[in-house]
């Protein structure tokens, strides 16, 4: 019997036998009526005696859930609806002590382990099949020290939680472009966003991380404490533990910015993308610029210049005049607006529960030949919406040396993302094949990929993607996670 059938049949049987929702806190008594089938790190089937499950429950101040219980399906739901995984146990943690209990339990029982922060892993790695899922979604607090311009953010906070507390104070740090993304996952993989050319990656603005490592210990990593671990956490993904809180440097930001999009017919795609590429060479650091292709299922397509200018608005209007006056757009949407509005502008388009596939690559340079090939591949389909995004990098990202953090791709001029969105599971295979073929046609123009866009890359590709940082990262893995407990990520394999 394969592992999914084993888990499905045994979990279903356990539910019939009377698995309750496991919820508890002070004064609550946990009831477990049957042993729990689960999956080990190696993929072997195992059974957790009900007594040890009760012990785990008793150690938590948060909630422990089993399949069939109230809240279980909501807790395991991911942003990418293409993945439908059922953990044997979900530990909804209330703080670092709960996280440590869950990590210790997974290690002692050799369980497959997943960590859910915002649940935005495009590859669905926030949830595991048959293992233990650590759920941080209730650890979402944000505290701002206005005097120090520092935000302390819990591991399950979303970007919307961060923006909600900082923007009214005229402060911000680099964050992503979809507000329901988890701050933690974004940070650990580097962190590209509207302010990265002005202030560097999200991880470049990181001052410290509290992390529960595989031995169950809570450690503070910063420039003056566990500095090597701090280096690895800034770009090494979730390989070294569960990050329970982050401290970020904040920067002054007027919430009124210049932003929006210029939209043109898809037939002008090559010309518009070349204009974006040419203008990028003289772009101010305050400018976040991307060239995007969008093809709808009804056959309508557009090419867009997506713009955010976070400096002085008048200065931005003058700087951007060549773009704002280019051609005959079907929609001229760049105007004075609120940064907070731009931060949520993509939320509905990238709603949770739809099916998504994405491939990513860094572009060291952009040639006319590349643009022509990229555009040539765009074609209507009633199976999916298609999007191609080329986001300009550079600027403050390059202010740090290549080895300053574990992030390995400061050379990138643009980040290329090719993606599809759809709703019908029957179209999964066709759309995944489309995405692989499209990216494969232009992959030779890329070098490496954004860790946070990890989809289905091979172990060898992941290894090579860390470039010269891999040996140093592997040494950290050997020290802090020799069992490879934290493996559902852009994994760094230990050698001990």
C-alpha positions, 0 to 999 in steps of 0.5 A: 500500500502506498503512503497516501493510501495508507494514511487516507485509509487509516486516518479515515478509520481513526475518524470513524473510531472517534477522533475528536478535534484536539483543542486545549489550553489552561484547564482543558483536558485532552481526549484521544481515543485512538492511535494516530497513523503518521509518516516518518522523515524517510516516508515510512509508515508509523503509528503514534500511540495515543498516550504520546499524542496526549502528552504533546497536547498537554505540553501546548498552550495552543491547539492540537488538531487531527483529521476530521476535527473542527478547524483542521481543514481550515488550518491545513488549507494553503494559498496554492489550492493545487496541493491538498495534503493532510498532516497527521497532526497540526500543532497551532502554536501560541509561542516559542515554547509551543514551537519547541514542544512540537519540534522536540516531538517531531525529532523524537518520533522521527516525523515528517515536519512542515512549518506553516507561517503564512501558508504561501509556499508556491510548492505547497511545502508549508503542509506535509502529508501524514506528518506533523505541521507546525502552524504559526498563524496565531503568532502574528503580533507586530510591535513597533519601536518608533524611536528606534525605527524597529519592528518586532514581528512574530513568525506567523505574521502576514505582510498586511499585519506588518504594514498595518502597524508601520505605515500609519507611523510613516515607516516601512521596510522592504516587503513583498507585493501580496499582502497575505504573504507570510513575513517569515517565509519572505524574509528567510528566502531573501525578500523582494518587494517595492522598496528593495532597490531603495533599502535592500532585500527584506533580509538585508533589513533584518536585525535579529531572528529568534529561531527554534532549532532542531534540538528544540532550543530557542536561539537568538541570531544576530550580528552579535550572537550566533552570527554565522546562523544569522548569516545563513538565515538571511537567504537560506530559507527554512533549513535551520529551524522555526523562526518565531520572531524577527526584528526589522530595521524600518525606514521613513516612508510617506504613504503617498507615493506615485504608483500604478500601471500603464497598460498596452495591447499585447501586440505591443509587448516586445516594444514595451518590454524593451522600453522598460529594459532601456529605462531601467538602466537610468532608474532612480533607486526610489523606483520599483519597475516591472514589465508584465505580460498578462493573458486572460482566458478570454483571449485578451492580453496586455503588456504593462509597466508596473510602477511605484516611486517611493521618493518625492512625488514631483521628482518622480513625475519628472523622472518617469515622464518618458514612461508616462508619455510612451505610446498610446496605453489602453489604461494610464493608471500611474498617479498619486496613490497610497503605498498601502493601497498598492500593497494590497492591489494584487491580493484579489488577483492572487486569491487563496485557493486557486491553483498556481504554477510558477517558474522563476529565474534571475536575469543577469541582463536582458537582450532584445533576443530574449524579449522577442522569445519571451513574447513569442511564447504567449498564446491564449488558452481557456485553461489558465490565466497567464502572467509573466513578470520581470521585476527590476533588481539592483540598486541597494541590493548590490550595496552589500558584498556577495557573501554578506548574507546567504542570499546568492543572487545580488548580480540579478538585473531582473527577476523573471517569473512565469506563472499560471492560475486556474480553478479546475483541478482537471487542468493541473497537468496541462498547465504544469506542462505549459509552465515548464515548457515556457520557462524551458524555452528561455531558461538559458537566459537566466542564472539561478532562481529566487528561493521563494519561487521554488516549485519543482526544481531538482535537488541538484538545481537547488544545490547549485542555486546557492552558488559558492555559499553552499559549503558554508550553508551545509556546515550550518546544516550539519551543526543545527539540523544534522537529522534534516528535520527541516527538509520541506524547503529549498533543502540543504542536505547535511553530510553527517 
